Amino acid sequence: MVNATPLFNQQSHFDALNLQLKALSLDDLLRWSLWTFGGKIAQVTSFGPSGIIILDRLAKLSPGIRVITVDTSFLFPETYTLWQDLQDTYEFQLDIRRSDITPLQQFQRYGNRLWESEPDQCCQIRKVVPLAQSLDGLDAWITGIRRDQSSSRARTQIIEWDVKHQMVKVNPLAYWDQVRIWQVIRRENLPYNSLHLEGYTSIGCAQCTKPAEPCGDERSGRWQGIAKTECGIHTQVESGSIGKSHVLPGRTH
């Protein structure tokens, strides 16, 4: 039976627990998360390769698990196609969250192309606020972020306290790298966004996403040309730059 009282808070010491969790397999780590938080945990994903690996395991360990995604109304057609592919493949409860402000209302209130004039405000409206609303009532959320994705994520831990949302954040693949991710995608023949075959290594809104820069990190295709690396959902951490060569997916079917 899962304790009804939250087991963690901002004062909790996660260092020792992270050492223990780092030694677990992905399945065992997810089993621990499901047992610890019960019905008060959900996966949050934009269905990048990391998120799909986690979803593949969660859907088998806990069929019908709640999976939250944010629809900004500006996503690529290929992203919506992937959603349908995943729903046809796995048994999970897809919780799609959207802003209370429609794209037309956003244009009327803030002018055209807010993502260019005030990109942080656009992300706040279309992503950050809807996600915060979806986390209400949870004690923990599971993400696919990894340390090698960008310098702002270089200190990510497997389990940590999410100050912004006042809950536990579980990052099962924190120590995985891009090579390992695509090895699993290919070996298990998992679905993925077809845009990855066109040089996109991190996929968000269509107007703010381009193929990755040749020598950039995995998120170098996001918000190119401006000093922005995160939408605001994930806490940013100052760290040294991490550069990785990109791995081509090479799907087997």
Backbone bond lengths (Angstrom), bond angles and torsions (degrees), N, CA, C in turn:
res aa  C-N    CA-C-N  psi(-1)  N-CA   C-N-CA  omega(-1)  CA-C   N-CA-C  phi
1 M - - - 1.468 - - 1.519 109.15 -
2 V 1.351 117.15 132.41 1.455 121.89 -178.54 1.515 109.95 -82.64
3 N 1.320 115.95 135.00 1.458 121.64 179.79 1.519 110.09 -61.29
4 A 1.331 117.42 129.79 1.460 121.31 -179.28 1.522 111.52 -73.13
5 T 1.324 117.68 -19.13 1.455 122.16 178.88 1.522 109.03 -87.58
6 P 1.338 118.46 132.79 1.469 119.65 177.97 1.523 111.26 -53.10
7 L 1.332 116.34 133.03 1.449 121.41 -175.92 1.524 112.87 -83.48
8 F 1.317 117.35 -17.28 1.458 121.03 -174.54 1.529 110.68 -130.22
9 N 1.314 114.79 157.55 1.462 121.59 172.21 1.519 108.34 -151.49
10 Q 1.312 116.02 -173.40 1.462 120.17 -174.59 1.534 112.30 -64.26
11 Q 1.316 116.89 -22.97 1.469 120.51 -178.91 1.534 112.76 -90.20
12 S 1.304 117.03 -3.64 1.465 119.68 -178.91 1.530 110.70 -64.21
13 H 1.334 114.88 148.26 1.464 120.77 178.55 1.528 108.73 -97.75
14 F 1.309 115.90 110.09 1.457 120.69 -174.45 1.526 113.37 -94.92
15 D 1.335 118.44 -10.36 1.466 120.41 -172.80 1.528 111.87 -59.05
16 A 1.328 116.97 -51.50 1.463 120.48 -177.87 1.525 111.01 -64.29
17 L 1.329 116.10 -40.18 1.469 119.98 179.52 1.522 110.58 -64.54
18 N 1.328 117.56 -39.18 1.457 120.36 178.55 1.522 111.63 -62.16
19 L 1.328 116.72 -37.43 1.462 119.88 177.37 1.530 111.16 -63.07
20 Q 1.325 115.93 -40.46 1.467 119.74 178.87 1.527 111.24 -68.63
21 L 1.320 116.45 -44.12 1.464 120.43 -176.94 1.523 111.78 -68.71
22 K 1.327 116.51 -30.98 1.466 120.06 -179.70 1.521 111.51 -62.43
23 A 1.319 116.61 -26.69 1.470 120.98 -178.16 1.528 112.45 -82.63
24 L 1.333 117.78 -9.61 1.468 120.79 -176.51 1.523 111.34 -84.42
25 S 1.310 115.83 154.36 1.461 120.98 169.33 1.523 108.81 -70.55
26 L 1.318 116.59 165.64 1.457 119.62 178.89 1.524 111.01 -59.46
27 D 1.325 117.54 -44.80 1.465 120.17 -179.91 1.521 111.38 -61.03
28 D 1.328 117.05 -43.92 1.464 119.49 -179.16 1.521 111.66 -67.78
29 L 1.311 116.36 -36.35 1.460 120.07 177.06 1.526 110.91 -64.18
30 L 1.315 116.43 -41.80 1.461 119.82 178.53 1.528 110.92 -69.81
31 R 1.322 117.42 -37.90 1.473 120.08 175.74 1.534 110.16 -59.58
32 W 1.320 115.71 -44.56 1.462 119.72 178.59 1.534 110.48 -60.05
33 S 1.318 117.09 -43.41 1.462 121.43 -179.51 1.523 111.30 -63.13
34 L 1.322 116.34 -43.91 1.461 120.64 -179.80 1.521 111.16 -66.28
35 W 1.337 117.14 -41.36 1.458 120.93 179.70 1.531 110.60 -68.02
36 T 1.317 117.14 -40.01 1.468 121.38 -175.97 1.517 112.26 -69.81
37 F 1.321 117.02 -42.44 1.464 120.40 -172.68 1.524 113.51 -107.21
38 G 1.300 118.15 -10.78 1.460 121.38 175.89 1.521 112.83 54.66
39 G 1.314 116.15 -130.14 1.457 121.43 -178.86 1.511 114.10 -78.47
40 K 1.313 117.31 2.94 1.465 120.89 -179.01 1.524 112.34 -104.03
41 I 1.329 115.72 28.89 1.458 121.31 174.44 1.516 108.63 -134.08
42 A 1.336 116.60 146.30 1.457 121.80 177.37 1.521 108.23 -147.01
43 Q 1.305 115.21 154.96 1.459 119.54 172.57 1.516 109.02 -85.63
44 V 1.325 116.08 139.62 1.460 122.04 172.14 1.521 107.01 -118.51
45 T 1.309 117.40 125.07 1.459 119.85 -174.80 1.521 111.82 -152.94
46 S 1.318 115.22 150.29 1.464 121.01 169.46 1.533 109.39 -100.89
47 F 1.348 115.92 10.31 1.458 124.53 176.77 1.527 112.83 65.07
48 G 1.335 114.57 41.21 1.445 119.36 165.13 1.514 109.06 -75.10
49 P 1.323 118.60 175.19 1.470 120.64 -177.81 1.528 113.48 -55.15
50 S 1.330 117.72 -41.57 1.471 119.89 179.22 1.520 110.88 -62.60
51 G 1.329 116.20 -45.51 1.457 120.42 -179.93 1.514 112.89 -62.84
52 I 1.325 116.45 -34.60 1.460 120.04 -179.81 1.526 111.12 -70.48
53 I 1.326 117.49 -37.62 1.467 120.13 175.60 1.524 110.18 -60.69
54 I 1.337 116.41 -44.50 1.466 120.16 178.86 1.520 110.67 -64.48
55 L 1.333 117.25 -44.86 1.460 121.05 179.25 1.520 111.29 -59.78
56 D 1.318 117.02 -42.50 1.468 121.19 179.49 1.521 110.96 -55.88
57 R 1.328 117.05 -42.56 1.457 120.75 -179.09 1.528 111.26 -76.63
58 L 1.330 117.55 -44.35 1.462 120.27 -178.77 1.521 111.89 -60.83
59 A 1.326 116.82 -41.94 1.467 120.52 -177.71 1.523 111.54 -64.22
60 K 1.337 116.91 -25.26 1.458 120.69 177.92 1.517 111.81 -88.06
61 L 1.336 116.17 -32.86 1.463 120.32 179.45 1.523 112.10 -79.67
62 S 1.337 116.14 -32.80 1.463 121.55 -176.46 1.525 109.97 -143.64
63 P 1.341 117.88 73.61 1.467 120.80 -178.44 1.528 111.61 -52.98
64 G 1.325 115.22 136.11 1.456 119.99 -179.38 1.514 114.01 88.22
65 I 1.331 117.54 5.66 1.457 120.56 -179.01 1.528 110.73 -60.35
66 R 1.319 115.49 148.22 1.459 121.23 179.84 1.524 110.20 -77.10
67 V 1.318 115.90 127.83 1.460 122.73 178.14 1.524 107.58 -125.11
68 I 1.326 115.62 119.79 1.466 121.97 -175.18 1.527 109.47 -99.84
69 T 1.316 116.36 133.79 1.454 121.06 171.44 1.524 108.78 -136.75
70 V 1.312 116.20 153.18 1.465 121.44 -178.74 1.517 109.05 -107.20
71 D 1.308 115.85 124.13 1.464 122.10 175.55 1.525 107.56 -99.22
72 T 1.318 116.63 106.96 1.465 121.25 -178.62 1.527 112.19 -76.42
73 S 1.311 117.39 -8.87 1.472 124.69 -173.03 1.528 111.94 74.35
74 F 1.335 116.34 4.75 1.462 121.30 178.81 1.531 111.51 -124.22
75 L 1.319 117.55 22.94 1.457 120.46 -176.86 1.534 111.24 -80.76
76 F 1.326 115.07 161.84 1.463 120.97 177.21 1.532 110.38 -68.36
77 P 1.330 118.45 147.88 1.468 120.57 173.44 1.525 111.96 -55.39
78 E 1.322 116.63 -35.21 1.467 120.81 -179.96 1.530 111.78 -62.88
79 T 1.333 116.99 -29.86 1.458 120.68 179.34 1.530 110.32 -69.45
80 Y 1.323 116.49 -42.98 1.464 119.44 178.15 1.524 111.17 -66.01
81 T 1.329 117.16 -35.40 1.461 120.96 176.04 1.524 110.54 -62.48
82 L 1.333 116.49 -41.21 1.455 120.80 178.19 1.519 111.13 -62.57
83 W 1.330 118.07 -41.21 1.469 120.92 178.02 1.525 110.32 -53.87
84 Q 1.329 116.00 -47.35 1.459 120.07 -177.98 1.524 110.87 -65.80
85 D 1.320 116.17 -39.96 1.460 121.05 177.93 1.524 110.43 -59.45
86 L 1.331 116.80 -44.03 1.462 121.15 -179.37 1.528 111.40 -67.12
87 Q 1.335 116.55 -40.05 1.467 119.60 179.05 1.531 111.64 -66.47
88 D 1.325 116.39 -29.39 1.462 120.43 177.50 1.527 111.38 -76.90
89 T 1.330 116.50 -20.02 1.466 121.51 -173.99 1.524 112.91 -97.55
90 Y 1.338 116.47 -38.11 1.470 120.69 -171.25 1.524 111.82 -120.66
91 E 1.334 113.57 158.56 1.466 120.53 175.60 1.534 108.26 -100.89
92 F 1.327 115.71 102.63 1.461 120.77 177.15 1.521 109.21 -153.60
93 Q 1.314 115.75 161.95 1.456 121.79 179.78 1.524 108.65 -96.52
94 L 1.326 117.41 105.05 1.451 121.24 -178.11 1.528 109.77 -84.20
95 D 1.320 115.16 118.62 1.461 122.79 -179.73 1.527 107.29 -107.95
96 I 1.319 117.20 100.12 1.463 122.40 -177.74 1.520 109.42 -92.02
97 R 1.308 116.31 123.87 1.463 121.57 -179.29 1.521 110.47 -111.18
98 R 1.322 115.55 137.72 1.460 121.94 178.96 1.523 110.18 -131.16
99 S 1.302 115.67 157.58 1.451 120.63 177.47 1.525 110.47 -65.88
100 D 1.329 116.26 147.98 1.463 120.64 173.31 1.522 111.18 -70.34
101 I 1.321 116.47 -14.18 1.466 122.39 -179.73 1.524 108.47 -100.83
102 T 1.302 118.19 117.64 1.452 121.55 179.12 1.534 109.92 -71.29
103 P 1.329 117.84 161.50 1.467 119.60 175.74 1.534 112.63 -55.46
104 L 1.341 117.66 -38.92 1.462 120.31 178.17 1.530 111.10 -64.62
105 Q 1.319 117.19 -44.75 1.461 120.45 178.07 1.524 111.12 -62.96
106 Q 1.314 116.51 -37.99 1.464 120.03 177.62 1.529 110.15 -62.31
107 F 1.312 116.63 -44.00 1.465 121.03 177.43 1.529 111.11 -60.47
108 Q 1.326 115.95 -44.05 1.465 119.96 -178.22 1.526 112.59 -66.23
109 R 1.339 116.26 -35.98 1.464 120.59 -177.10 1.523 113.53 -84.46
110 Y 1.338 115.88 -38.05 1.461 118.89 -169.72 1.529 113.88 -119.89
111 G 1.317 116.86 -1.31 1.453 119.54 -179.60 1.521 111.90 91.55
112 N 1.317 114.74 170.05 1.456 120.74 -176.91 1.526 111.21 -75.06
113 R 1.334 116.83 147.07 1.450 124.44 173.38 1.527 112.33 57.55
114 L 1.336 114.72 50.83 1.464 120.62 177.94 1.519 110.91 -58.90
115 W 1.327 117.14 -30.28 1.459 121.10 -179.96 1.525 112.18 -63.18
116 E 1.331 117.56 -17.77 1.464 121.08 176.09 1.527 111.59 -96.20
117 S 1.326 116.75 -42.84 1.469 119.68 -177.12 1.521 112.82 -77.46
118 E 1.338 117.50 -38.93 1.465 122.82 -179.64 1.530 109.12 -142.15
119 P 1.337 118.07 72.29 1.459 120.16 -174.27 1.530 113.92 -60.45
120 D 1.322 117.92 -35.00 1.465 119.73 178.98 1.523 111.12 -65.20
121 Q 1.320 116.33 -39.20 1.465 119.85 178.66 1.522 110.81 -67.63
122 C 1.317 116.65 -38.38 1.467 120.52 178.08 1.524 110.34 -62.35
123 C 1.334 116.60 -45.24 1.462 120.32 178.07 1.528 111.28 -64.08
124 Q 1.317 115.63 -37.96 1.473 119.34 179.07 1.527 110.87 -60.93
125 I 1.309 116.24 -43.90 1.463 121.21 -178.17 1.521 111.81 -70.12
126 R 1.326 116.34 -45.89 1.458 120.60 -168.32 1.526 113.73 -92.03
127 K 1.363 117.61 -19.56 1.461 119.37 -175.29 1.529 113.24 -126.71
128 V 1.327 116.00 -53.20 1.462 119.85 -170.48 1.525 111.82 -65.65
129 V 1.325 116.93 -49.11 1.469 120.52 -178.54 1.531 111.70 -65.56
130 P 1.329 119.93 -47.74 1.473 119.05 177.97 1.526 112.92 -59.13
131 L 1.341 117.18 -37.96 1.457 118.35 178.81 1.515 111.10 -65.69
132 A 1.326 117.09 -45.80 1.468 120.53 -179.91 1.518 111.07 -56.26
133 Q 1.321 116.65 -39.58 1.463 120.71 178.42 1.530 110.89 -64.91
134 S 1.334 116.88 -36.77 1.464 120.38 -177.13 1.528 112.36 -72.04
135 L 1.323 117.57 -22.57 1.463 121.40 -177.67 1.522 113.20 -84.75
136 D 1.312 116.98 -6.24 1.463 120.49 -179.05 1.530 110.32 -58.72
137 G 1.319 116.65 129.22 1.451 121.58 178.92 1.518 114.80 92.42
138 L 1.333 117.62 -6.47 1.459 121.25 178.61 1.530 110.66 -93.61
139 D 1.321 115.42 157.12 1.466 121.51 172.39 1.522 111.45 -103.73
140 A 1.330 116.73 -16.95 1.465 120.05 -177.53 1.521 109.92 -158.33
141 W 1.323 115.51 154.55 1.460 120.90 173.01 1.517 109.45 -135.14
142 I 1.330 114.60 147.90 1.459 122.71 -177.85 1.527 108.38 -104.49
143 T 1.339 116.48 130.47 1.458 120.43 178.93 1.521 109.95 -123.37
144 G 1.319 116.06 169.53 1.458 121.34 177.54 1.516 113.33 -106.64
145 I 1.338 118.21 15.25 1.458 118.92 -176.19 1.528 110.76 -70.45
146 R 1.341 114.71 149.18 1.457 122.29 -176.87 1.526 110.37 -132.72
147 R 1.304 115.82 155.45 1.457 121.51 -178.41 1.529 112.06 -66.08
148 D 1.330 117.84 -30.85 1.469 120.32 -174.62 1.527 113.23 -84.84
149 Q 1.327 118.47 -2.63 1.459 120.10 -174.66 1.527 113.11 -71.76
150 S 1.318 116.63 -34.83 1.467 120.94 -179.29 1.521 109.14 -167.41
151 S 1.324 116.20 165.33 1.463 120.11 179.02 1.519 111.48 -63.92
152 S 1.329 117.86 -30.40 1.462 120.57 -178.63 1.526 112.51 -72.19
153 R 1.343 116.88 -12.38 1.468 120.95 -179.87 1.534 112.45 -112.69
154 A 1.315 116.46 9.53 1.456 121.27 -170.39 1.523 113.96 -68.29
155 R 1.318 118.75 -16.15 1.469 121.18 179.80 1.529 112.46 -108.89
156 T 1.298 116.17 14.30 1.462 120.75 179.75 1.528 110.90 -57.46
157 Q 1.335 116.22 135.60 1.456 122.71 176.54 1.529 109.91 -108.26
158 I 1.310 116.91 161.42 1.459 120.22 179.16 1.526 110.73 -62.60
159 I 1.316 116.17 -43.06 1.465 119.87 175.58 1.523 107.79 -131.71
160 E 1.316 116.12 134.50 1.457 121.03 -177.76 1.523 109.59 -153.93
161 W 1.317 114.55 165.96 1.453 119.73 178.18 1.518 109.34 -89.80
162 D 1.316 116.05 126.22 1.462 122.72 178.01 1.525 107.69 -89.04
163 V 1.329 115.76 100.84 1.462 120.79 -176.42 1.523 110.98 -63.71
164 K 1.313 116.14 -40.85 1.463 120.31 -176.51 1.526 111.86 -60.83
165 H 1.336 116.67 -43.72 1.462 120.52 -175.53 1.521 113.52 -103.36
166 Q 1.340 116.27 -1.49 1.464 121.87 176.86 1.534 111.80 55.60
167 M 1.313 114.70 53.95 1.458 121.08 177.80 1.520 108.97 -158.69
168 V 1.317 115.94 174.94 1.460 121.43 178.86 1.526 109.65 -81.45
169 K 1.308 114.36 141.59 1.461 121.64 176.56 1.530 107.72 -119.03
170 V 1.322 116.42 124.04 1.454 121.94 -178.69 1.529 108.57 -109.87
171 N 1.329 115.52 123.02 1.461 122.58 -178.64 1.539 108.58 -119.41
172 P 1.326 118.08 80.55 1.471 121.43 -170.17 1.527 114.47 -59.89
173 L 1.339 116.66 -27.23 1.464 120.28 -175.77 1.528 111.99 -105.27
174 A 1.310 117.02 21.91 1.472 121.59 -175.35 1.521 112.42 -51.41
175 Y 1.333 117.39 -38.33 1.458 121.00 -175.18 1.528 113.37 -99.86
176 W 1.300 117.75 3.41 1.460 120.56 174.45 1.528 108.74 -76.77
177 D 1.339 116.32 157.97 1.459 119.40 174.14 1.522 109.88 -118.60
178 Q 1.317 114.44 174.78 1.464 119.98 -174.58 1.526 112.27 -62.52
179 V 1.326 116.46 -35.59 1.465 119.90 178.69 1.524 110.41 -61.15
180 R 1.310 115.98 -48.16 1.469 120.35 -178.70 1.527 110.99 -64.25
181 I 1.314 116.85 -39.33 1.471 120.69 179.30 1.525 110.22 -56.78
182 W 1.335 116.63 -50.73 1.453 119.01 -175.81 1.527 112.22 -74.37
183 Q 1.308 117.44 -24.87 1.470 119.21 172.48 1.523 110.24 -61.20
184 V 1.329 116.51 -43.81 1.465 120.72 -179.91 1.529 110.39 -69.54
185 I 1.323 117.36 -42.78 1.466 120.77 178.97 1.531 110.22 -56.42
186 R 1.328 115.91 -45.75 1.471 119.84 -179.27 1.521 111.71 -70.09
187 R 1.333 115.97 -46.04 1.472 119.51 -176.35 1.519 112.08 -62.94
188 E 1.331 116.19 -41.48 1.468 120.75 -178.36 1.527 112.77 -89.16
189 N 1.342 115.96 -3.81 1.469 121.17 179.61 1.523 111.40 56.32
190 L 1.317 116.18 46.70 1.460 121.48 -176.70 1.526 111.11 -81.66
191 P 1.320 117.65 151.37 1.473 120.23 175.75 1.523 110.67 -65.87
192 Y 1.328 116.09 154.50 1.461 120.03 173.06 1.526 108.44 -158.59
193 N 1.310 115.51 167.22 1.463 121.58 -177.98 1.526 109.62 -69.11
194 S 1.314 116.98 127.86 1.472 120.79 -176.57 1.526 112.21 -63.90
195 L 1.330 118.45 -17.81 1.463 120.68 177.85 1.519 112.44 -65.22
196 H 1.338 117.38 -19.95 1.464 119.19 177.07 1.531 111.11 -63.46
197 L 1.315 117.35 -24.05 1.463 120.93 178.15 1.521 111.76 -77.12
198 E 1.336 116.60 -8.57 1.457 121.51 -178.80 1.530 112.03 -109.72
199 G 1.336 116.51 15.86 1.459 119.48 175.44 1.509 115.63 96.38
200 Y 1.340 117.37 0.95 1.461 120.73 176.78 1.530 108.37 -83.78
201 T 1.329 117.33 119.60 1.455 119.82 -179.59 1.521 112.37 -102.53
202 S 1.322 117.71 -20.39 1.466 123.13 174.70 1.517 106.80 -139.43
203 I 1.322 116.84 126.72 1.464 120.20 -168.57 1.520 110.92 -120.96
204 G 1.330 116.03 121.28 1.454 121.80 177.16 1.516 109.67 -126.40
205 C 1.325 116.73 -130.20 1.466 121.28 178.53 1.523 110.35 -72.27
206 A 1.333 115.83 146.66 1.460 120.52 -174.34 1.523 112.29 -60.76
207 Q 1.345 117.23 -38.73 1.457 119.29 -175.38 1.528 113.16 -78.05
208 C 1.329 117.23 -12.38 1.471 120.63 -176.63 1.523 112.59 -117.07
209 T 1.323 117.67 11.72 1.464 121.03 -175.75 1.519 110.43 -128.26
210 K 1.331 115.18 130.75 1.452 122.47 176.00 1.527 108.66 -131.96
211 P 1.332 117.51 169.02 1.464 118.55 172.81 1.529 110.43 -56.92
212 A 1.319 116.22 150.22 1.465 120.57 -177.26 1.526 111.02 -64.54
213 E 1.322 115.39 150.55 1.451 120.54 175.02 1.530 109.34 -69.84
214 P 1.325 117.86 144.92 1.474 120.82 -173.82 1.527 114.67 -53.77
215 C 1.315 117.92 -39.13 1.471 121.27 -178.14 1.528 111.56 -110.38
216 G 1.304 117.14 14.36 1.453 120.16 -177.25 1.508 112.34 -90.67
217 D 1.339 115.32 174.61 1.450 118.97 176.24 1.521 109.95 -79.53
218 E 1.311 116.26 -178.04 1.455 120.95 -173.29 1.529 112.89 -61.61
219 R 1.335 116.98 -27.19 1.458 121.03 -177.84 1.523 112.74 -100.77
220 S 1.332 117.46 16.05 1.467 120.44 -176.39 1.521 113.39 -71.07
221 G 1.331 117.14 -10.48 1.455 119.43 175.97 1.520 114.03 -87.42
222 R 1.322 116.95 -1.36 1.459 121.68 -178.10 1.520 110.03 -95.28
223 W 1.327 116.51 130.65 1.473 123.71 176.84 1.527 111.99 51.11
224 Q 1.321 116.37 47.38 1.458 119.54 -179.52 1.526 111.10 -62.41
225 G 1.311 115.03 139.93 1.462 120.69 176.50 1.506 114.58 92.18
226 I 1.338 118.17 -5.71 1.464 120.52 177.87 1.530 109.01 -130.59
227 A 1.318 115.55 158.54 1.471 120.91 -177.97 1.529 109.72 -81.75
228 K 1.324 116.21 69.78 1.461 121.96 -179.59 1.514 107.88 -144.62
229 T 1.325 116.65 130.31 1.463 120.59 -179.30 1.516 113.44 -125.24
230 E 1.341 117.49 -13.87 1.460 121.64 -177.60 1.523 109.55 -135.11
231 C 1.333 115.65 150.83 1.465 119.52 178.11 1.524 111.67 -78.89
232 G 1.343 116.83 -18.82 1.457 120.54 -178.91 1.515 113.10 113.98
233 I 1.329 117.49 -9.84 1.466 120.80 178.63 1.526 110.29 -68.81
234 H 1.323 116.45 -42.26 1.463 120.86 -176.63 1.523 110.57 -102.01
235 T 1.305 116.50 137.10 1.453 122.40 179.29 1.517 109.84 -61.59
236 Q 1.306 116.48 132.08 1.444 120.30 -179.77 1.516 110.29 -88.27
237 V 1.331 115.81 142.46 1.459 122.51 179.59 1.512 108.24 -127.67
238 E 1.312 116.45 128.38 1.452 119.95 178.08 1.519 109.52 -70.85
239 S 1.311 115.85 133.80 1.459 119.77 179.29 1.511 108.78 -163.07
240 G 1.319 115.52 174.12 1.455 119.76 178.33 1.510 110.89 -71.13
241 S 1.312 116.45 160.20 1.456 121.87 -178.21 1.521 110.26 -72.64
242 I 1.316 115.44 141.69 1.460 121.42 176.83 1.514 108.12 -121.66
243 G 1.302 117.69 123.01 1.453 121.50 179.10 1.513 110.41 -112.55
244 K 1.330 117.16 136.73 1.465 121.10 -179.38 1.521 109.11 -135.66
245 S 1.316 116.84 140.57 1.455 119.23 171.69 1.517 108.25 -74.49
246 H 1.313 116.58 146.10 1.456 120.65 -174.33 1.526 110.94 -84.50
247 V 1.326 115.92 145.02 1.456 122.45 -177.80 1.512 108.94 -107.84
248 L 1.297 117.20 126.06 1.455 120.62 179.52 1.513 110.18 -75.64
249 P 1.345 117.28 137.44 1.457 120.85 -174.71 1.519 115.36 -65.64
250 G 1.321 118.79 -46.91 1.458 121.00 178.22 1.509 114.40 56.03
251 R 1.354 118.32 55.74 1.454 121.30 -177.56 1.519 111.24 -60.07
252 T 1.324 115.42 148.54 1.467 119.98 -173.66 1.510 113.82 -95.81
253 H 1.339 117.90 5.46 1.464 118.13 174.34 1.508 110.91 -148.47
